[in-house]
Amino acid sequence: MTSMPDGAYFAVVGRITAGAGGQTRMMLLRHRLFAEHLGIDVPILTYNPAANYDPIRESLDDDGLLLPQSRVLNLYEDLRGRDLDGLASVAVADEPAYVREGTCLDYLDDDGVPWRRRWTTPSGIPWFEYLRTDGTVFARTRADGWAGTTQICASDGHAFGSWPTRGGLWRWWTTQLAPATGHVFLVSDSRRAAQSLFSIQDPRFFVLHQMHNPHTVGRRHWTSDIGATYRDSMDRLGRLDALSCLTHRQRDDVARRFGATDNLVVIPNPVEIPDEPQPPPVRHPGRLVIIARLDKQKRLDRAIAAFALLVVSHPYARLDIYGEGSERQALEQQIDKAGLTKYVTLHGHD
């Protein structure tokens, strides 16, 4: 592919954490490929509460995952420094206002300035107010979950926008960043982001969600229960302009369950193929390599158990595992107990 439809492109993800795993890295690789091969600027939008996203940007830059022109934008960081006075009222519902009474706890930014305050009312209801550097309030949300009145405020504290969940604030901020005309493509790697943004009531916006995990649990048969975090997306599949699966098998499972609609596509994770070395390196028979974080989700314990069966008939085989994670100690114990220490090597991150 050498071209894409005209319009503005955004990558939308709930949050980015330092040292994030494959899902975030694939999003960032797609971002880089769009820029380097197609010349398309794709700002990355994040929605988690944060006073300053610079540590995340620096971490991504240190890992070589960002380009010099890359823009990682965060909702709370952006609104904290933005002048919101004079904006038209939006979706103001007849909701009870938050009352500043009870106990409060301040969260400080790197400069020691309060950026978030948690109030707990006498009735036990916790809520957050988000503060500009001058101490004025720019947003209010419930502190005990996704649902609950969410407000956006002018400098005098007046709420000019109010929604029943944080999703309304996500949609409003996203539309504020988009151009006033033309198509807008939101490419989502976050289930929560996709579920929130496909409700944007503007036909210019197209929401495309990339699945990264199985949508079923248990046996993972196409008739199995839908995972809790996928249930809303699957129930509202028709609201998505495209749902991209990594494999044809998953796409077929979704189609058998919900119907073979024309918004189901298969797009494997991208990779840049390096030039093949000349001459090719020597290949060693029986050499197997796994690259994965050492996490329960990756089922490396099963790979090691399978390899234990292999070396019985192929004693020259070797398994090299590259990656780090919380399961290192458990895997080391499994390797030692199975007598595989000379066959399996955990190299860590390389």
Residue pairs with C-beta under 8 A, 6 or more apart in sequence:
1 38
2 38
3 38
4 34
4 38
4 40
5 183
5 185
6 182
6 183
7 182
7 183
7 184
7 185
8 178
8 179
8 182
8 183
8 184
8 185
9 34
9 40
9 41
9 42
9 185
9 187
10 42
10 43
10 44
10 45
10 174
10 177
10 178
10 184
10 185
10 186
10 187
11 27
11 30
11 31
11 42
11 43
11 44
11 45
11 187
11 188
11 189
12 45
12 47
12 174
12 186
12 187
12 188
12 189
12 190
12 193
12 194
12 197
13 24
13 27
13 44
13 45
13 46
13 47
13 188
13 189
13 190
13 193
14 46
14 47
14 48
14 190
14 192
14 193
15 46
15 47
15 48
16 24
16 44
16 46
16 56
16 60
16 72
17 24
17 56
18 55
18 56
18 59
18 60
19 59
19 63
21 293
21 295
22 212
22 293
23 189
23 212
24 189
25 65
26 189
26 212
26 269
26 270
27 44
27 189
27 210
28 44
28 60
28 65
28 66
29 65
29 269
29 270
29 271
29 272
30 42
30 187
30 270
31 42
31 44
31 70
32 65
32 67
32 70
33 270
33 272
34 40
34 42
35 41
35 42
35 67
35 69
35 70
36 67
41 69
41 71
42 187
43 71
43 72
43 73
43 177
44 70
44 71
44 72
44 73
45 73
45 75
45 174
45 177
46 53
46 72
46 73
46 74
46 75
47 74
47 75
47 166
47 170
47 173
47 193
48 74
48 75
48 76
49 76
49 116
49 128
49 130
50 56
50 74
50 76
50 77
51 76
51 77
51 80
51 107
51 109
51 110
51 115
51 116
52 77
52 109
52 110
53 72
53 73
53 74
53 77
56 72
57 66
57 72
60 66
60 72
66 72
73 177
75 169
75 170
75 173
76 130
76 139
78 173
79 130
79 138
79 139
79 152
79 173
80 115
80 130
80 131
80 132
80 133
80 138
81 132
81 133
82 138
83 155
84 138
84 152
84 153
84 154
84 155
84 160
85 154
85 155
86 154
87 154
87 160
88 160
89 160
89 161
90 152
90 160
90 161
90 172
91 161
91 162
91 163
91 168
91 172
92 159
92 160
92 161
92 162
93 149
93 162
93 163
93 164
95 149
95 151
95 162
95 164
96 149
97 159
98 119
98 127
98 129
98 140
98 149
98 151
99 121
100 119
100 129
101 119
101 121
101 122
102 119
102 120
102 121
102 122
103 119
103 120
104 117
104 118
104 119
104 120
105 117
105 118
106 114
106 116
106 117
107 114
107 115
107 116
107 117
107 118
108 114
108 115
109 115
113 133
114 131
114 135
115 130
115 131
115 133
116 128
116 129
116 130
116 131
117 128
117 129
117 131
118 126
118 127
118 128
118 143
119 126
119 127
119 128
119 129
119 143
120 126
121 127
125 142
125 144
126 142
126 143
126 144
127 140
127 141
127 142
127 143
127 148
128 140
128 141
128 142
128 143
129 137
129 139
129 140
130 137
130 138
130 139
130 140
130 141
131 137
131 138
132 138
132 155
136 153
136 155
136 156
136 157
137 153
137 157
138 152
138 153
139 150
139 151
139 152
139 153
139 169
140 149
140 150
140 151
140 153
140 159
141 148
141 149
141 150
141 151
141 166
141 169
142 148
142 149
142 150
146 165
146 166
146 167
147 164
147 165
148 164
148 165
149 162
149 163
149 164
150 162
150 163
150 164
150 165
150 166
150 168
150 169
151 159
151 161
151 162
152 159
152 160
152 161
152 162
152 169
152 172
153 159
153 160
154 160
161 168
161 169
161 172
162 168
163 169
163 172
166 196
167 195
167 196
167 199
170 193
170 196
170 197
171 196
171 197
171 199
171 200
174 186
174 197
174 200
175 200
175 202
175 205
178 184
178 204
178 205
181 204
182 204
183 204
183 206
184 202
184 204
184 205
184 206
185 206
185 208
186 197
186 205
186 206
186 207
186 208
187 208
187 210
188 194
188 197
188 207
188 208
188 209
188 210
189 209
189 210
189 212
191 209
191 229
191 230
191 232
191 233
194 207
194 209
194 233
194 240
195 232
195 233
195 236
197 205
197 207
198 207
198 236
198 239
198 240
198 241
199 239
200 207
206 241
206 242
207 239
207 240
207 241
207 242
208 240
208 241
208 242
208 243
208 244
209 233
209 240
209 242
209 243
209 244
210 244
210 246
210 267
211 230
211 243
211 244
211 245
211 246
211 250
212 246
213 227
214 220
214 227
214 250
215 226
215 227
215 230
215 233
215 234
215 250
215 253
215 254
216 222
216 224
216 225
216 226
216 227
216 253
217 224
217 225
217 226
217 227
218 224
218 225
222 252
222 253
222 256
222 257
223 257
226 234
233 240
233 243
234 254
234 257
234 258
237 243
237 254
237 258
237 261
237 263
238 261
238 263
240 263
241 263
242 263
242 264
242 265
243 254
243 263
243 264
243 265
244 265
244 266
244 267
245 251
245 254
245 264
245 265
245 266
245 267
246 266
246 267
246 268
246 269
247 266
247 268
248 266
251 264
251 265
251 266
254 264
255 261
255 264
284 318
285 316
286 314
286 316
286 317
286 318
287 317
287 318
287 320
288 307
288 317
288 318
288 319
288 320
289 319
289 320
289 321
289 322
290 300
290 303
290 319
290 320
290 321
290 322
290 323
291 321
291 322
291 323
292 298
292 300
292 321
292 322
292 323
293 323
293 324
293 325
294 300
294 321
294 323
294 324
294 325
294 326
294 327
294 328
294 331
294 346
295 325
295 326
295 327
296 327
298 325
300 321
300 327
300 331
301 327
301 330
301 331
301 334
303 319
303 321
304 319
304 331
304 334
304 335
304 338
304 340
304 344
305 334
305 338
307 317
307 319
307 340
307 343
307 344
308 338
308 340
310 317
311 317
311 340
311 343
317 343
318 343
318 344
318 345
319 340
319 343
319 344
319 345
320 344
320 345
320 347
321 331
321 344
321 345
321 346
321 347
322 347
322 348
322 349
322 350
323 348
323 349
324 348
324 349
328 346
331 346
332 346
335 341
335 344
335 346
